[in-house]
Amino acid sequence: MEGIAQVQAMTAIAVGLIFGMGALGTAIGFGILGGRFLEGMARQPELAPALLVRMFIVAGLLDAVSMIGIGFALFFMFANPFLTALRPVIGH
């Protein structure tokens, strides 16, 4: 029983780290993306519409990576595959 509690505790810590690192990576990525967009728009204002479209495409991809991480974290939290190694096999 204490093995199950330990696995659940470590999974909760890992999920917190996944959420935190995903948020940190997304924040850093958006900061770099926004800064480079403003630099590009300041250098060539006539390209602003094309740069804006590309910025939103990259922003969507940047969000998608963190959402995939959140999906994995929620999977580990609610359907923990690591607990199956601790449960005894029925019939043996």
C-alpha positions as CSV (number, residue, x, y, z in Angstrom):
1,M,0.0,0.0,0.0
2,E,2.8,2.4,0.8
3,G,4.3,1.7,-2.7
4,I,1.2,2.9,-4.3
5,A,1.2,6.1,-2.3
6,Q,4.8,6.7,-3.1
7,V,4.2,6.3,-6.9
8,Q,1.2,8.6,-6.7
9,A,3.2,11.2,-4.8
10,M,6.1,11.1,-7.3
11,T,3.6,11.3,-10.1
12,A,2.0,14.4,-8.6
13,I,5.4,16.0,-8.3
14,A,6.2,15.1,-11.9
15,V,2.9,16.5,-13.1
16,G,3.6,19.7,-11.3
17,L,7.0,19.9,-12.9
18,I,5.5,19.2,-16.4
19,F,2.9,22.0,-15.8
20,G,5.6,24.4,-14.6
21,M,8.1,23.7,-17.3
22,G,5.5,23.8,-20.0
23,A,4.3,27.3,-18.7
24,L,7.9,28.5,-18.4
25,G,8.8,27.3,-21.9
26,T,5.7,28.8,-23.4
27,A,6.3,32.2,-21.7
28,I,9.9,32.3,-22.8
29,G,8.9,31.3,-26.4
30,F,6.2,34.0,-26.6
31,G,8.7,36.6,-25.2
32,I,11.2,35.7,-27.9
33,L,8.6,35.5,-30.6
34,G,7.0,38.8,-29.7
35,G,10.4,40.6,-29.5
36,R,11.5,39.3,-32.9
37,F,8.2,40.2,-34.4
38,L,8.5,43.8,-33.2
39,E,12.1,43.9,-34.4
40,G,11.1,42.7,-37.9
41,M,8.2,45.1,-38.0
42,A,10.4,48.0,-37.0
43,R,12.9,47.2,-39.7
44,Q,10.4,46.6,-42.5
45,P,7.0,48.0,-41.7
46,E,5.6,47.0,-45.1
47,L,6.0,43.3,-44.2
48,A,4.0,43.6,-41.0
49,P,0.9,41.7,-42.3
50,A,3.0,38.8,-43.6
51,L,5.0,38.8,-40.3
52,L,1.8,38.8,-38.3
53,V,0.4,35.8,-40.1
54,R,3.7,33.9,-39.5
55,M,3.8,35.0,-35.9
56,F,0.4,33.6,-35.2
57,I,1.3,30.3,-36.9
58,V,4.3,29.9,-34.7
59,A,2.3,30.9,-31.7
60,G,-0.2,28.2,-32.4
61,L,2.6,25.6,-32.7
62,L,4.2,26.9,-29.5
63,D,0.9,26.5,-27.6
64,A,0.4,23.0,-29.2
65,V,3.7,21.8,-27.6
66,S,2.7,22.9,-24.1
67,M,-0.9,21.4,-24.6
68,I,0.6,18.1,-25.5
69,G,2.7,18.2,-22.3
70,I,-0.4,19.0,-20.3
71,G,-2.2,16.1,-22.0
72,F,0.5,13.7,-20.9
73,A,0.5,15.1,-17.4
74,L,-3.2,14.7,-17.0
75,F,-2.9,11.1,-18.4
76,F,-0.2,10.3,-15.8
77,M,-2.3,11.9,-13.0
78,F,-5.7,10.3,-13.7
79,A,-4.8,7.0,-15.5
80,N,-1.4,6.3,-14.0
81,P,0.3,3.6,-16.0
82,F,3.0,3.2,-13.3
83,L,0.6,1.8,-10.8
84,T,0.1,-1.4,-12.9
85,A,3.6,-2.5,-12.1
86,L,2.8,-2.5,-8.4
87,R,-0.6,-4.4,-8.5
88,P,-0.4,-8.1,-8.2
89,V,-1.3,-10.2,-11.3
90,I,-4.6,-11.9,-10.7
91,G,-4.5,-15.7,-11.1
92,H,-0.8,-16.2,-10.3
